[in-house]
Protein backbone atom coordinates (compact mmCIF):
# COMPACT_ATOMS: atom_id res chain seq x y z
CA UNK A 1 0.00 0.00 0.00
CA UNK A 2 1.47 3.35 -1.07
CA UNK A 3 1.65 6.36 1.27
CA UNK A 4 1.21 10.08 0.74
CA UNK A 5 4.34 12.26 0.63
CA UNK A 6 3.06 15.85 0.84
CA UNK A 7 0.22 17.25 2.93
CA UNK A 8 -2.44 18.53 0.59
CA UNK A 9 -4.95 21.18 1.73
CA UNK A 10 -7.41 18.40 2.54
CA UNK A 11 -4.77 16.59 4.58
CA UNK A 12 -3.90 19.76 6.49
CA UNK A 13 -7.55 20.35 7.36
CA UNK A 14 -7.83 16.76 8.56
CA UNK A 15 -4.78 17.19 10.77
CA UNK A 16 -6.09 20.48 12.20
CA UNK A 17 -9.41 18.97 13.24
CA UNK A 18 -7.76 15.92 14.79
CA UNK A 19 -5.31 18.10 16.72
CA UNK A 20 -8.08 20.34 18.07
CA UNK A 21 -9.98 17.30 19.30
CA UNK A 22 -6.86 15.97 21.01
CA UNK A 23 -6.23 19.36 22.71
CA UNK A 24 -9.79 19.60 24.08
CA UNK A 25 -9.51 16.36 26.05
CA UNK A 26 -5.84 16.06 26.92
CA UNK A 27 -4.54 16.06 30.52
CA UNK A 28 -0.85 16.84 30.88
CA UNK A 29 1.09 14.90 33.50
CA UNK A 30 4.48 16.40 32.67
CA UNK A 31 3.62 19.63 30.85
CA UNK A 32 4.21 18.07 27.42
CA UNK A 33 1.95 17.04 24.58
CA UNK A 34 2.58 14.62 21.75
CA UNK A 35 0.39 14.16 18.70
CA UNK A 36 0.53 11.63 15.89
CA UNK A 37 -1.65 11.51 12.84
CA UNK A 38 -1.55 8.70 10.29
CA UNK A 39 -3.12 8.93 6.87
CA UNK A 40 -4.81 6.08 5.09
CA UNK A 41 -2.72 4.12 2.62
CA UNK A 42 -3.47 4.23 -1.08
CA UNK A 43 -4.08 1.05 -3.06
CA UNK A 44 -1.33 1.45 -5.66
CA UNK A 45 1.55 -0.77 -6.76
CA UNK A 46 4.56 0.23 -8.82
CA UNK A 47 6.60 -1.73 -11.37
CA UNK A 48 10.28 -1.00 -11.99
CA UNK A 49 11.56 -2.21 -15.36
CA UNK A 50 15.28 -2.73 -15.98
CA UNK A 51 16.68 -3.11 -19.47
CA UNK A 52 18.81 -6.22 -19.71
CA UNK A 53 22.01 -4.18 -19.93
CA UNK A 54 21.15 -2.02 -16.93
CA UNK A 55 20.23 -5.12 -14.89
CA UNK A 56 23.50 -6.88 -15.79
CA UNK A 57 25.56 -3.81 -14.85
CA UNK A 58 23.89 -3.47 -11.45
CA UNK A 59 24.12 -7.18 -10.60
CA UNK A 60 27.78 -7.24 -11.68
CA UNK A 61 28.59 -4.41 -9.27
CA UNK A 62 26.83 -6.23 -6.42
CA UNK A 63 28.58 -9.51 -7.22
CA UNK A 64 32.12 -8.29 -7.90
CA UNK A 65 32.69 -5.79 -5.07
CA UNK A 66 33.40 -7.15 -1.58
CA UNK A 67 32.83 -3.67 -0.10
CA UNK A 68 29.91 -1.31 -0.49
CA UNK A 69 29.53 0.33 -3.88
CA UNK A 70 27.07 2.99 -5.06
CA UNK A 71 25.62 3.90 -8.46
CA UNK A 72 23.10 6.10 -10.22
CA UNK A 73 20.43 4.96 -12.61
CA UNK A 74 19.09 6.71 -15.70
CA UNK A 75 15.32 6.45 -15.23
CA UNK A 76 12.06 7.72 -16.72
CA UNK A 77 8.33 7.25 -16.26
CA UNK A 78 6.22 4.93 -18.34
CA UNK A 79 4.25 6.51 -21.18
CA UNK A 80 0.90 5.58 -19.64
CA UNK A 81 0.40 8.09 -16.82
CA UNK A 82 -2.41 6.00 -15.32
CA UNK A 83 0.09 3.24 -14.55
CA UNK A 84 2.80 3.46 -11.88
CA UNK A 85 5.66 2.27 -14.09
CA UNK A 86 9.30 3.33 -14.05
CA UNK A 87 12.05 2.35 -16.50
CA UNK A 88 15.77 2.15 -15.68
CA UNK A 89 17.83 2.15 -18.88
CA UNK A 90 21.41 2.47 -17.65
CA UNK A 91 23.64 2.25 -14.57
CA UNK A 92 26.40 4.81 -13.87
CA UNK A 93 29.14 4.61 -11.20
CA UNK A 94 30.25 7.96 -9.75
CA UNK A 95 33.50 8.87 -7.87
CA UNK A 96 33.44 7.48 -4.31
CA UNK A 97 35.49 6.13 -1.42
CA UNK A 98 34.15 2.99 0.24
CA UNK A 99 34.59 0.69 3.23
CA UNK A 100 32.80 -2.49 4.15
CA UNK A 101 29.85 -0.44 5.42
CA UNK A 102 30.08 3.10 4.03
CA UNK A 103 30.18 5.09 0.79
CA UNK A 104 31.53 8.65 0.76
CA UNK A 105 31.91 11.14 -2.10
CA UNK A 106 34.09 14.15 -2.63
CA UNK A 107 31.53 16.80 -3.54
CA UNK A 108 33.79 18.62 -5.98
CA UNK A 109 34.69 15.42 -7.86
CA UNK A 110 31.07 14.36 -7.83
CA UNK A 111 29.86 17.66 -9.30
CA UNK A 112 32.49 17.51 -12.02
CA UNK A 113 31.45 13.97 -12.90
CA UNK A 114 27.73 14.91 -12.90
CA UNK A 115 28.21 17.90 -15.23
CA UNK A 116 30.20 15.80 -17.68
CA UNK A 117 27.01 14.12 -18.97
CA UNK A 118 24.81 15.50 -21.71
CA UNK A 119 21.32 16.76 -20.94
CA UNK A 120 19.58 13.48 -21.95
CA UNK A 121 21.47 11.68 -19.19
CA UNK A 122 21.85 14.50 -16.68
CA UNK A 123 18.11 15.29 -16.60
CA UNK A 124 17.17 11.61 -16.11
CA UNK A 125 19.49 10.60 -13.28
CA UNK A 126 16.58 9.70 -11.04
CA UNK A 127 17.85 6.68 -9.21
CA UNK A 128 20.46 6.11 -6.49
CA UNK A 129 21.43 2.62 -5.42
CA UNK A 130 24.10 0.96 -3.34
CA UNK A 131 25.01 -2.45 -1.96
CA UNK A 132 25.09 -3.75 1.58
CA UNK A 133 27.32 -6.67 0.59
CA UNK A 134 26.28 -9.48 3.00
CA UNK A 135 24.28 -7.39 5.46
CA UNK A 136 20.53 -6.83 5.50
CA UNK A 137 19.19 -4.13 3.22
CA UNK A 138 17.53 -2.10 5.98
CA UNK A 139 18.41 1.62 5.42
CA UNK A 140 20.86 3.07 7.93
CA UNK A 141 20.54 6.55 9.46
CA UNK A 142 23.06 7.76 6.86
CA UNK A 143 20.84 6.34 4.10
CA UNK A 144 17.69 8.01 5.40
CA UNK A 145 19.52 11.35 5.75
CA UNK A 146 20.53 11.09 2.08
CA UNK A 147 16.92 10.38 1.13
CA UNK A 148 15.78 13.52 2.95
CA UNK A 149 18.41 15.73 1.27
CA UNK A 150 17.58 14.51 -2.22
CA UNK A 151 13.84 14.74 -1.56
CA UNK A 152 14.22 18.42 -0.59
CA UNK A 153 15.78 19.15 -4.00
CA UNK A 154 12.97 17.62 -6.08
CA UNK A 155 10.36 19.68 -7.86
CA UNK A 156 6.70 18.78 -7.55
CA UNK A 157 6.64 17.05 -10.95
CA UNK A 158 9.67 14.78 -10.29
CA UNK A 159 10.24 11.29 -8.95
CA UNK A 160 13.24 9.53 -7.44
CA UNK A 161 14.06 5.85 -6.83
CA UNK A 162 16.25 4.55 -3.99
CA UNK A 163 17.48 0.95 -3.89
CA UNK A 164 19.65 -1.16 -1.58
CA UNK A 165 20.70 -4.68 -2.65
CA UNK A 166 22.96 -7.36 -1.19
CA UNK A 167 24.63 -10.48 -2.56
CA UNK A 168 21.71 -12.67 -1.43
CA UNK A 169 19.38 -10.80 -3.78
CA UNK A 170 17.56 -9.11 -0.90
CA UNK A 171 16.44 -5.56 -1.59
CA UNK A 172 14.86 -2.41 -0.18
CA UNK A 173 13.11 -0.08 -2.60
CA UNK A 174 11.61 3.38 -2.10
CA UNK A 175 10.04 5.38 -4.93
CA UNK A 176 9.08 8.98 -4.17
CA UNK A 177 6.73 10.25 -6.87
CA UNK A 178 5.92 13.86 -6.03
CA UNK A 179 3.75 14.34 -9.12
CA UNK A 180 1.41 11.62 -7.80
CA UNK A 181 2.14 12.41 -4.15
CA UNK A 182 2.85 8.73 -3.49
CA UNK A 183 5.59 6.81 -1.74
CA UNK A 184 6.03 3.22 -2.92
CA UNK A 185 8.06 0.88 -0.72
CA UNK A 186 9.48 -2.62 -1.24
CA UNK A 187 6.25 -4.56 -0.79
CA UNK A 188 4.51 -2.19 -3.20
CA UNK A 189 7.11 -2.68 -5.95
CA UNK A 190 7.67 -5.33 -8.60
CA UNK A 191 10.97 -5.63 -10.48
CA UNK A 192 10.95 -6.87 -14.09
CA UNK A 193 13.57 -7.20 -16.83
CA UNK A 194 12.95 -5.92 -20.35
CA UNK A 195 14.32 -7.69 -23.42
CA UNK A 196 16.48 -5.03 -25.09
CA UNK A 197 18.13 -7.32 -27.61
CA UNK A 198 21.06 -8.32 -25.40
CA UNK A 199 19.61 -11.83 -25.30
CA UNK A 200 19.88 -12.60 -21.59
CA UNK A 201 16.15 -13.02 -21.04
CA UNK A 202 15.84 -15.30 -24.06
CA UNK A 203 18.86 -17.30 -22.90
CA UNK A 204 17.37 -17.67 -19.40
CA UNK A 205 13.97 -18.67 -20.79
CA UNK A 206 15.57 -21.40 -22.96
CA UNK A 207 17.67 -22.60 -20.02
CA UNK A 208 14.58 -23.04 -17.86
CA UNK A 209 13.08 -25.25 -20.55
CA UNK A 210 16.17 -27.46 -20.54
CA UNK A 211 16.68 -27.69 -16.76
CA UNK A 212 14.01 -29.49 -14.72
CA UNK A 213 13.83 -30.36 -11.04
CA UNK A 214 14.30 -34.04 -10.28
CA UNK A 215 11.15 -35.62 -8.84
CA UNK A 216 11.53 -38.23 -6.12
CA UNK A 217 8.86 -40.86 -5.44
CA UNK A 218 8.41 -42.89 -2.29
CA UNK A 219 7.45 -46.61 -2.76
CA UNK A 220 4.21 -47.72 -1.14
CA UNK A 221 4.20 -50.75 1.27
CA UNK A 222 0.43 -51.06 1.45
CA UNK A 223 -0.66 -54.69 0.97
CA UNK A 224 2.89 -56.10 1.08
CA UNK A 225 2.37 -59.86 1.44
CA UNK A 226 5.74 -60.33 3.09
CA UNK A 227 4.12 -59.16 6.32
CA UNK A 228 0.36 -59.62 6.00
CA UNK A 229 0.46 -63.21 4.68
CA UNK A 230 3.30 -64.66 6.72
CA UNK A 231 2.23 -67.92 8.38
CA UNK A 232 5.48 -68.83 10.06
CA UNK A 233 3.98 -68.35 13.53
CA UNK A 234 0.26 -69.01 13.24
CA UNK A 235 0.63 -72.34 11.46
CA UNK A 236 3.76 -73.69 13.11
CA UNK A 237 2.88 -77.14 14.48
CA UNK A 238 5.92 -77.24 16.72
CA UNK A 239 3.91 -75.24 19.25
CA UNK A 240 0.22 -75.72 18.53
CA UNK A 241 0.44 -79.46 17.87
CA UNK A 242 3.09 -80.40 20.41
CA UNK A 243 2.42 -83.92 21.71
CA UNK A 244 5.05 -84.16 24.39
CA UNK A 245 2.55 -84.87 27.14
CA UNK A 246 0.58 -87.53 25.29
CA UNK A 247 3.77 -89.33 24.25
CA UNK A 248 4.91 -89.47 27.83
CA UNK A 249 1.49 -90.51 29.13
CA UNK A 250 1.23 -93.24 26.50
CA UNK A 251 4.51 -94.68 27.67
CA UNK A 252 3.29 -94.72 31.26
CA UNK A 253 -0.01 -96.29 30.23
CA UNK A 254 1.75 -99.13 28.42
CA UNK A 255 3.84 -99.79 31.46
CA UNK A 256 0.78 -99.74 33.70
CA UNK A 257 -1.19 -102.00 31.36
CA UNK A 258 1.61 -104.52 31.34
CA UNK A 259 1.55 -104.58 35.11
CA UNK A 260 -2.25 -105.07 35.13
CA UNK A 261 -2.02 -108.08 32.79
CA UNK A 262 0.42 -109.78 35.12
CA UNK A 263 -1.81 -109.10 38.10
CA UNK A 264 -4.94 -110.35 36.32
CA UNK A 265 -3.36 -113.53 35.09
CA UNK A 266 -2.30 -114.66 38.57
CA UNK A 267 -4.83 -112.87 40.77
CA UNK A 268 -2.10 -112.35 43.30
CA UNK A 269 1.51 -111.31 43.51
CA UNK A 270 3.83 -113.76 41.81
CA UNK A 271 5.95 -115.44 44.43
CA UNK A 272 8.71 -116.41 42.07
CA UNK A 273 11.47 -113.88 41.18
CA UNK A 274 14.04 -114.31 38.48
CA UNK A 275 16.47 -112.18 40.43
CA UNK A 276 16.43 -109.76 43.37
CA UNK A 277 18.32 -106.97 41.54
CA UNK A 278 16.17 -107.15 38.39
CA UNK A 279 12.85 -107.35 40.29
CA UNK A 280 13.71 -104.34 42.52
CA UNK A 281 14.72 -102.17 39.55
CA UNK A 282 11.51 -102.88 37.65
CA UNK A 283 9.36 -102.09 40.69
CA UNK A 284 11.18 -98.77 41.17
CA UNK A 285 10.64 -97.77 37.52
CA UNK A 286 6.94 -98.64 37.67
CA UNK A 287 6.49 -96.63 40.85
CA UNK A 288 8.30 -93.64 39.36
CA UNK A 289 6.20 -93.70 36.19
CA UNK A 290 2.97 -93.94 38.14
CA UNK A 291 3.98 -90.96 40.29
CA UNK A 292 4.88 -88.73 37.32
CA UNK A 293 1.67 -89.66 35.53
CA UNK A 294 -0.33 -88.71 38.62
CA UNK A 295 1.47 -85.32 38.83
CA UNK A 296 0.73 -84.52 35.19
CA UNK A 297 -2.85 -85.68 35.39
CA UNK A 298 -3.58 -83.78 38.56
CA UNK A 299 -2.44 -80.41 37.12
CA UNK A 300 -3.53 -80.64 33.49
CA UNK A 301 -6.45 -78.34 32.69
CA UNK A 302 -7.08 -77.37 29.07
CA UNK A 303 -9.65 -74.76 30.07
CA UNK A 304 -7.44 -72.79 32.42
CA UNK A 305 -7.51 -69.36 30.69
CA UNK A 306 -5.58 -67.68 33.49
CA UNK A 307 -2.45 -69.73 32.96
CA UNK A 308 -0.74 -69.36 29.57
CA UNK A 309 1.18 -72.61 30.15
CA UNK A 310 -1.76 -74.83 31.13
CA UNK A 311 -1.97 -76.38 27.66
CA UNK A 312 1.43 -77.97 28.23
CA UNK A 313 0.38 -79.76 31.40
CA UNK A 314 1.43 -77.48 34.27
CA UNK A 315 0.17 -74.31 35.99
CA UNK A 316 3.51 -72.78 36.96
CA UNK A 317 6.96 -73.95 37.76
CA UNK A 318 6.37 -74.05 41.52
CA UNK A 319 2.99 -75.82 41.51
CA UNK A 320 4.38 -79.26 42.16
Secondary structure in CASP SS format (residue, H / E / C, confidence):
PFRMAT SS
TARGET T0000
AUTHOR 0000-0000-0000
METHOD secondary structure of the structure
MODEL  1
X C 1.00
X E 1.00
X E 1.00
X E 1.00
X C 1.00
X C 1.00
X C 1.00
X C 1.00
X H 1.00
X H 1.00
X H 1.00
X H 1.00
X H 1.00
X H 1.00
X H 1.00
X H 1.00
X H 1.00
X H 1.00
X H 1.00
X H 1.00
X H 1.00
X H 1.00
X H 1.00
X H 1.00
X H 1.00
X C 1.00
X C 1.00
X C 1.00
X C 1.00
X C 1.00
X C 1.00
X C 1.00
X C 1.00
X C 1.00
X C 1.00
X C 1.00
X C 1.00
X C 1.00
X C 1.00
X C 1.00
X C 1.00
X E 1.00
X C 1.00
X C 1.00
X C 1.00
X E 1.00
X E 1.00
X E 1.00
X E 1.00
X E 1.00
X E 1.00
X H 1.00
X H 1.00
X H 1.00
X H 1.00
X H 1.00
X H 1.00
X H 1.00
X H 1.00
X H 1.00
X H 1.00
X H 1.00
X H 1.00
X H 1.00
X C 1.00
X C 1.00
X C 1.00
X C 1.00
X C 1.00
X E 1.00
X E 1.00
X E 1.00
X E 1.00
X E 1.00
X E 1.00
X E 1.00
X E 1.00
X C 1.00
X C 1.00
X C 1.00
X C 1.00
X C 1.00
X C 1.00
X C 1.00
X E 1.00
X E 1.00
X E 1.00
X E 1.00
X E 1.00
X E 1.00
X E 1.00
X E 1.00
X C 1.00
X C 1.00
X C 1.00
X C 1.00
X E 1.00
X E 1.00
X C 1.00
X C 1.00
X C 1.00
X C 1.00
X E 1.00
X E 1.00
X C 1.00
X C 1.00
X H 1.00
X H 1.00
X H 1.00
X H 1.00
X H 1.00
X H 1.00
X H 1.00
X H 1.00
X H 1.00
X C 1.00
X C 1.00
X C 1.00
X H 1.00
X H 1.00
X H 1.00
X H 1.00
X C 1.00
X C 1.00
X E 1.00
X E 1.00
X E 1.00
X E 1.00
X E 1.00
X E 1.00
X E 1.00
X C 1.00
X C 1.00
X C 1.00
X C 1.00
X C 1.00
X C 1.00
X C 1.00
X C 1.00
X C 1.00
X H 1.00
X H 1.00
X H 1.00
X H 1.00
X H 1.00
X H 1.00
X H 1.00
X H 1.00
X H 1.00
X H 1.00
X H 1.00
X H 1.00
X C 1.00
X C 1.00
X C 1.00
X C 1.00
X C 1.00
X C 1.00
X E 1.00
X E 1.00
X E 1.00
X E 1.00
X E 1.00
X E 1.00
X E 1.00
X C 1.00
X C 1.00
X C 1.00
X C 1.00
X C 1.00
X E 1.00
X E 1.00
X E 1.00
X E 1.00
X E 1.00
X E 1.00
X E 1.00
X C 1.00
X C 1.00
X C 1.00
X C 1.00
X E 1.00
X E 1.00
X E 1.00
X E 1.00
X H 1.00
X H 1.00
X H 1.00
X E 1.00
X E 1.00
X E 1.00
X E 1.00
X E 1.00
X E 1.00
X C 1.00
X C 1.00
X C 1.00
X C 1.00
X C 1.00
X H 1.00
X H 1.00
X H 1.00
X H 1.00
X H 1.00
X H 1.00
X H 1.00
X H 1.00
X H 1.00
X H 1.00
X H 1.00
X C 1.00
X C 1.00
X C 1.00
X C 1.00
X C 1.00
X C 1.00
X C 1.00
X C 1.00
X C 1.00
X C 1.00
X C 1.00
X C 1.00
X C 1.00
X C 1.00
X H 1.00
X H 1.00
X H 1.00
X H 1.00
X C 1.00
X C 1.00
X C 1.00
X C 1.00
X C 1.00
X C 1.00
X C 1.00
X C 1.00
X H 1.00
X H 1.00
X H 1.00
X H 1.00
X C 1.00
X C 1.00
X C 1.00
X H 1.00
X H 1.00
X H 1.00
X H 1.00
X H 1.00
X H 1.00
X H 1.00
X H 1.00
X H 1.00
X H 1.00
X H 1.00
X H 1.00
X H 1.00
X H 1.00
X H 1.00
X H 1.00
X H 1.00
X H 1.00
X H 1.00
X H 1.00
X H 1.00
X H 1.00
X H 1.00
X C 1.00
X C 1.00
X C 1.00
X C 1.00
X C 1.00
X C 1.00
X C 1.00
X C 1.00
X C 1.00
X H 1.00
X H 1.00
X H 1.00
X H 1.00
X H 1.00
X H 1.00
X H 1.00
X H 1.00
X H 1.00
X H 1.00
X H 1.00
X H 1.00
X H 1.00
X H 1.00
X H 1.00
X H 1.00
X H 1.00
X H 1.00
X H 1.00
X H 1.00
X H 1.00
X H 1.00
X H 1.00
X H 1.00
X C 1.00
X C 1.00
X C 1.00
X C 1.00
X C 1.00
X C 1.00
X C 1.00
X C 1.00
X C 1.00
X C 1.00
X H 1.00
X H 1.00
X H 1.00
X C 1.00
X C 1.00
X C 1.00
X C 1.00
X C 1.00
X C 1.00
X C 1.00
X C 1.00
END
